[in-house]
Amino acid sequence: PDGYLWIGTQEGLVRFDGTQFTVFDRRTHPEQGLGSVLALLSDADGSLWVGTNGAGLLRMTGSRFEPVGPDAGFAGLKVQALARDGRGRLWVGTVDQGLFRREGERFEKIRLDPGSPELPVRTLCVDRAGVVWAGTIGGGATRLAEDGPRTFTTRDGLPNDTVVALAPHPEGGVWAGTAGGGLARIVDGAVTTAGRPALPTGQVSTLLVDDEGSLWVGTL
């Protein structure tokens, strides 16, 4: 939020100002119980949203951490993913409590499939139209448009139902990286794997589309 580089680690949070590193962890902020940081997202007001494994969702303003919990409508201790949609709303994906969206100052629970059990959310992505996609553990990928969610699974051609990484596709929709099935494209409501990049393994861990539209893939 301030032009510095922020790094989430297994021990907490690190800020690099171009000259030195400043550490925020259990030793410097014992009251917050900061542990492993899984997700980071800056806010327009200069604050930083911090998703952790065990301490839930935190909002950092200056050097002060504010926990976000039931009083704000939020639940979850393992925050795996953060995203901001085309309308500026914050989305939070958790492994233990599913998906949440912030409306005003409060959070509301978002059901990926009202008729199914709660799914762990592994990753979030915003496509070129400003629509949020959620990748889940065991439940495929869901497009969360205003007219309702649509989920894509192996029944639709997805190579694996555990989606660990998503990235916006230049033609709309998303690239989906799976645990064991490699890459797939979900564009115009169809899942395709033909012509996908050849990878040394099907275990995708992260995806990034750069400013030139090139896709970068991290694997395990």
N, C-alpha and C positions, 0 to 999 in steps of 0.2 A: 504493500500500500504506500510505502514511502520511498520507493525506488531501490530499496535494498534487496539482496537475495536472501530468501528464507528457505531453510532446509529442515525437513522433518526427519528425525532419527529414532532409533530404538530407545534412546534415553531421554528424548525431549525435543526441543526446538532450538535452532541455531540461526542467528542473523549475521550476515556478512555485509559490511558497509563499504567494501572495496579496499579496506586496509586491515581491519581486524574482525575477529569472530566474537560474538556475544552469545553465551549459552543460557538457555532457560530450561531448567530441569528440576528434579526433586530437591537438589541441594540449594538452588537459588530461589525456588518457589515451592517449598515443602507443603504449603497449605493446599495446593492444587493437585498434588499427586501425579504430576506429569510423568507419563511413561512414553510408550511408543506412539509417535505421531504418524498417522496413516494418510491424512489428507489436509490440504491447505487451500484457502480461497480468500482473496482480498475483497474488501467491501468498498463501495464508493465513498463512504464516510471516513475512510482511512483505517478502519479496524481490520483485524485478520481473524477469519474463522478457522478454528483448529479442530480437526477430527482425530480422536485418539483411540487407542486400544485399551480400554479400561476406565478412562476418566470421562468418556462421553464427548459431548460437543462443548467447546470453549470459545468465547469471543475475547480476543486480545485487543485492548485499546491502550496505546502507549506501552507500558510494561506491566499492565494489570490484566489479569485473566478473570473473566466472568463465566462461571459454569451456566449452561443452559439445560433446564430440566423440566419437570412436570408443571411448574408454575407457568411456563411459557408454552405448554402443550407438547413438549418434546420428551421422548423416552429413548433409551439406548445407551449402552456403554462402549460399544465397538463401532465407531463411525468410520466407514471404509471409503466413502466418496462424497464429494461436494461439487455442486454445479450451480450456475445461474442461467435461467432461461431468457428468452428474447424479451420478456416483460420485466426482467430485473428481479425475479423471485428466486430465493435461495432454495435449493433442493438438497436434502441430506439422506444418503443411503447408509443404512446400518446392517450389520450382520445379525444382530440379535432382535431387532424390533422393526425391520422392514424400512419403508420409505416415508419421508416427511417433506412437507413443503411449507415455507414460511410465507404467511399472508399478513402484511402489516408487522406487528410486533409479536405475533403468535404463530405457532406451528400447527399444522394439521396432518393427520395420518392419511397417506395415500395408498389405497389398495391396488396392487397390480392386477389382481384377479379376484373380484369379490367372492367368487365361489370356490376359491382354493385356499389352502393353508398359507400363512405368511411365509414369504420367501426371503432368504438372506440376499441383500443387495451388495454386489461386489464392485460395480463400477457405474459411473454416470457420464453422459456425454450430451452436448447440445449440438444439433445438426445445423445446417446452413439456414434453415427456416426458423431457428430459435426454439425448436421443440426438443424436450428432454427425452433421452433414452436411458433405460436402466438395464444393466446386465446382472443376472442373478446366478446364484449357485443352484443348479439343477432345474431352473425354470425358464431358461432361454433369455431372450432380449425383448423388452417391452417399449413400444413407442407411446409416449404419454401426451397425446395431442388434446386440444380443448374439447374435441368431439368424442373423447373416450380413449381408453388404452387399447392397444393391439399388441399381442404377444406373438413372437416367432420362436418356434422350437424345432427339434429334429423332425417333427411331423411336417414342417414347412420346408425342410431341406437344410436346416442348420446342422453343421457337422457334430456339434456337442451341445448339450443343454446347460453347461456351465460356461458362462460368458464372463471372462475376467478383464477384458479391455474393449473399449469402444472408441472410435474416432470418426469425425464427420467425413462423409464421402463427397467428393467434388460435384457429383451429379445429384446430390440430395441423399437422404438416408445416411447410413453409417457403414463403416467397416466394423466387423465383430471378430475379436480374437478369443478363441475358446481354449479350454483346458483339455488338450489331447487331440482336438480336431482341426487345429490350425485356423486359417482365416476364412471369412465369408463376407460377401457384400449383401446388404439389405437395402435395396433401392427400388422405389416405386412399388412397394408392397410385395416384392419378390426376393427370395433368398437365392443367391447363386454362389458357386465355388469355382466355376469354370474360369480359367485365365487368371486365377489368383497367383500372387507371388509364391515362388517355390521357397520353402523354408527348411532349415536343417532338422526341425522338430515341430510337432504339432502343439507343443506346450507354449502358447503365447502368454507373455506376462504384461506387456504394455504396448500401446500404440500412440503414434504422434504423426499428425499431418503438418508439415512445415508451411512457411509462407508461400512457397512455390507450388504447393499442392502435392509434394512427394510424401509417400507413406513410409514411416520408420517403424520397425517392429523389434521389440525386445522379446527374447525367448528364454526358456529354462532348459 
